[in-house]
Amino acid sequence: MSITEINKDTFWTLIDEAREHCGQDTGAFIQWLTERLMEMGPEQALNFDYAAFAYRAAAYKHGLWSAASVMLDGCTDDGFTDFRGWLIAQGREVYMAALKDPDSLTDAPDYQDQRFACLPHMGDRAYEELTGREIYEEFDPTRYDALKAELKKDI
């Protein structure tokens, strides 16, 4: 299936495809995902950016921070941000299970020290490459808040 539009479902499909193509190689994951977003165009890169940041924000939970602290042998603010990027890269099933019960991460794959700082910024990279503008110039807080509210229904 060729993804042409990023929404809450195709976002996760794209993450799964990236993981399937690239495994645990985060450099390849970044390159593959950026290329797919560039093929879809600036509007879809912007949609990915909104979704990635909304899912990362939704994972800002005390129990997950505790799990990250155990898994990372301590966890700073920046470390927790990077951890949530890694959590998204694990796919919808692992992500949703972790939000419900952080202990579900006991069997999670151990790569990149459970950190993936760049993942939420792939839409940003593709958008800037395609338009020559920074994505924050297009940021619409109303649209972002509406997406966060929609995503919370699934969580």
C-alpha positions as CSV (number, residue, x, y, z in Angstrom):
1,M,0.0,0.0,0.0
2,S,1.4,3.4,-1.0
3,I,0.7,6.0,1.6
4,T,-0.3,9.4,0.1
5,E,-1.8,11.1,3.2
6,I,-0.6,11.2,6.8
7,N,-3.4,10.7,9.4
8,K,-3.4,9.0,12.7
9,D,-3.5,5.5,11.1
10,T,-1.1,6.0,8.2
11,F,1.4,7.7,10.6
12,W,1.7,4.3,12.4
13,T,1.8,2.4,9.1
14,L,4.7,4.6,7.9
15,I,6.5,4.0,11.2
16,D,6.0,0.2,10.8
17,E,7.3,0.3,7.2
18,A,10.4,2.3,8.3
19,R,11.2,-0.2,11.0
20,E,10.6,-3.1,8.6
21,H,12.9,-1.6,6.0
22,C,15.6,-0.3,8.4
23,G,15.5,-2.5,11.5
24,Q,17.4,-0.9,14.3
25,D,19.5,1.3,12.1
26,T,18.3,4.7,13.1
27,G,20.3,6.5,10.5
28,A,18.7,4.4,7.8
29,F,15.3,4.9,9.5
30,I,15.8,8.7,9.3
31,Q,16.8,8.7,5.7
32,W,14.0,6.3,4.6
33,L,11.3,8.2,6.4
34,T,12.5,11.6,5.2
35,E,12.5,10.3,1.6
36,R,9.0,9.0,1.9
37,L,7.7,12.3,3.4
38,M,9.4,14.3,0.7
39,E,7.7,12.1,-1.9
40,M,4.3,12.9,-0.3
41,G,4.9,16.7,-0.4
42,P,5.0,19.5,2.2
43,E,1.4,19.2,3.4
44,Q,2.0,15.6,4.4
45,A,5.3,16.4,6.0
46,L,3.5,19.0,8.1
47,N,0.8,16.4,9.0
48,F,3.6,14.0,10.1
49,D,5.2,16.7,12.2
50,Y,1.9,17.4,13.9
51,A,1.2,13.7,14.6
52,A,4.8,13.0,15.8
53,F,4.7,15.9,18.3
54,A,1.2,15.1,19.4
55,Y,2.1,11.4,20.1
56,R,5.2,12.5,21.9
57,A,3.2,15.0,24.0
58,A,0.6,12.3,24.8
59,A,3.4,10.1,26.2
60,Y,4.5,12.7,28.7
61,K,3.4,10.6,31.7
62,H,4.8,10.0,35.1
63,G,4.7,6.2,34.9
64,L,6.6,6.3,31.5
65,W,9.2,8.7,32.9
66,S,9.7,6.2,35.7
67,A,10.1,3.4,33.2
68,A,12.5,5.5,31.2
69,S,14.5,6.2,34.3
70,V,14.9,2.5,35.0
71,M,15.7,1.6,31.4
72,L,18.1,4.4,31.0
73,D,19.6,4.2,34.4
74,G,18.4,7.7,35.1
75,C,16.5,10.1,32.9
76,T,16.8,13.9,32.4
77,D,14.2,16.1,30.7
78,D,16.1,15.7,27.4
79,G,16.5,12.0,27.9
80,F,12.8,11.6,28.4
81,T,12.1,13.6,25.2
82,D,14.4,11.3,23.3
83,F,12.9,8.2,25.0
84,R,9.5,9.2,23.8
85,G,10.8,9.4,20.2
86,W,12.2,5.9,20.6
87,L,8.9,4.7,22.0
88,I,7.1,6.1,18.9
89,A,9.6,4.3,16.7
90,Q,8.5,1.0,18.3
91,G,5.1,1.2,16.6
92,R,1.5,1.7,17.7
93,E,1.2,-1.6,19.6
94,V,4.2,-1.0,21.8
95,Y,3.4,2.7,22.2
96,M,-0.2,2.1,23.2
97,A,0.7,-0.7,25.6
98,A,3.3,1.4,27.3
99,L,0.9,4.2,27.8
100,K,-1.6,1.8,29.4
101,D,1.1,0.0,31.4
102,P,4.7,1.2,31.4
103,D,5.8,-2.2,32.7
104,S,5.0,-3.6,29.2
105,L,8.3,-2.2,28.1
106,T,10.2,-4.9,29.9
107,D,10.6,-6.9,26.7
108,A,11.1,-3.9,24.4
109,P,14.1,-4.0,22.0
110,D,17.2,-2.5,23.4
111,Y,18.8,-0.3,20.7
112,Q,20.0,3.2,20.6
113,D,19.9,3.1,24.4
114,Q,16.1,3.7,24.1
115,R,16.7,7.1,22.6
116,F,15.6,8.5,19.2
117,A,15.8,12.3,19.3
118,C,15.4,12.8,15.6
119,L,12.1,10.9,15.0
120,P,9.7,13.7,15.7
121,H,11.7,16.0,13.5
122,M,11.4,14.0,10.3
123,G,8.4,16.0,9.1
124,D,10.3,19.2,9.9
125,R,13.3,18.1,7.8
126,A,11.3,17.1,4.8
127,Y,9.2,20.2,4.9
128,E,12.2,22.5,5.0
129,E,13.9,20.6,2.2
130,L,10.7,20.9,0.1
131,T,9.8,24.5,0.7
132,G,12.9,26.2,1.9
133,R,10.9,27.5,4.9
134,E,11.0,26.4,8.5
135,I,8.0,24.4,9.6
136,Y,7.2,26.6,12.6
137,E,6.2,29.3,10.1
138,E,3.2,27.2,9.2
139,F,2.4,26.0,12.7
140,D,-1.3,26.2,13.5
141,P,-2.0,25.8,17.2
142,T,-5.7,25.2,16.7
143,R,-5.0,22.4,14.2
144,Y,-2.4,20.9,16.5
145,D,-4.7,21.0,19.6
146,A,-7.6,19.4,17.5
147,L,-5.2,16.6,16.5
148,K,-4.1,16.1,20.1
149,A,-7.7,15.8,21.2
150,E,-8.5,13.3,18.4
151,L,-5.5,11.2,19.3
152,K,-6.4,11.1,23.0
153,K,-9.6,9.3,22.1
154,D,-7.5,6.3,21.1
155,I,-5.2,6.4,24.1
